[in-house]
Amino acid sequence: MDGTTYTDTVIELQPGDRLYLYSDGVTEETNPDDVPFENERLFKTLDGARAQTLDQSVEVLVDAVLSWNGHERLSDDLTVLALEIR
């Protein structure tokens, strides 16, 4: 896109590290009071699921977003891709 600046960053991952890629539908999903889930809640949720398996941590995150929403129809897609370095 014209006029957009990007910065390259290299992060070396170690065994046991996890990488989560997610759509904006995760952080922008709102509760009944129209408060978004946001990054801070995402980080706390994943930190709380650290002892879980990778699959379970994704389930915990998705359940947290659905619970935040009130289990009504989501306003956007909810996509999560998780990787764990072994």
C-alpha positions in Angstrom: 0.0 0.0 0.0 1.4 3.4 -0.9 2.6 5.5 1.9 2.8 2.6 4.4 6.0 2.0 6.4 6.9 -1.5 7.6 9.6 -2.5 10.1 11.3 -5.8 10.0 12.0 -7.5 13.3 13.6 -10.9 13.9 12.7 -12.9 17.0 14.5 -16.1 17.8 12.0 -18.6 19.2 13.2 -21.3 21.6 11.8 -24.8 22.4 8.6 -24.3 24.4 7.8 -20.9 22.9 4.4 -20.4 21.3 3.3 -18.0 18.6 -0.3 -17.0 18.2 -1.6 -15.3 15.1 -5.2 -14.1 15.3 -7.6 -12.0 13.3 -8.9 -8.7 14.6 -12.2 -10.4 15.3 -10.6 -11.7 18.5 -9.5 -8.4 20.0 -12.4 -6.3 18.6 -15.2 -8.6 19.7 -17.4 -6.6 22.2 -19.4 -7.6 25.2 -23.1 -6.6 25.7 -21.8 -3.2 27.0 -19.9 -2.6 23.8 -16.5 -3.0 25.5 -13.9 -4.7 23.2 -12.0 -7.8 24.2 -8.7 -6.0 23.4 -5.1 -7.1 23.6 -4.7 -7.0 27.4 -7.5 -9.5 27.9 -6.0 -11.7 25.1 -2.6 -11.7 26.8 -4.1 -12.4 30.2 -6.2 -15.3 28.8 -3.2 -16.9 27.1 -1.0 -16.4 30.1 -3.6 -18.1 32.2 -3.6 -21.0 29.7 0.2 -21.4 29.7 0.1 -24.8 31.4 -2.4 -26.2 29.0 -1.6 -27.9 25.7 -1.4 -25.7 22.6 -4.8 -27.0 21.4 -6.3 -26.4 24.9 -4.9 -22.9 25.0 -6.6 -22.0 21.7 -9.9 -23.5 23.1 -9.5 -21.4 26.2 -9.0 -18.2 24.1 -12.0 -19.0 21.9 -14.2 -19.8 24.9 -13.1 -16.5 26.5 -14.1 -14.5 23.5 -17.4 -16.3 23.2 -18.1 -15.8 26.9 -17.1 -12.1 26.6 -19.6 -11.7 23.7 -22.3 -13.4 25.7 -22.6 -16.4 23.2 -24.5 -14.3 20.8 -23.6 -14.1 17.1 -20.1 -12.8 16.7 -19.6 -9.5 14.9 -16.6 -10.6 12.9 -14.6 -13.7 12.0 -12.7 -15.3 14.9 -9.5 -16.9 13.6 -6.6 -18.2 15.6 -3.4 -20.0 14.4 -1.1 -21.3 17.1 2.4 -22.7 16.8 4.6 -24.3 19.4 8.4 -24.7 19.0 9.6 -28.2 19.9 
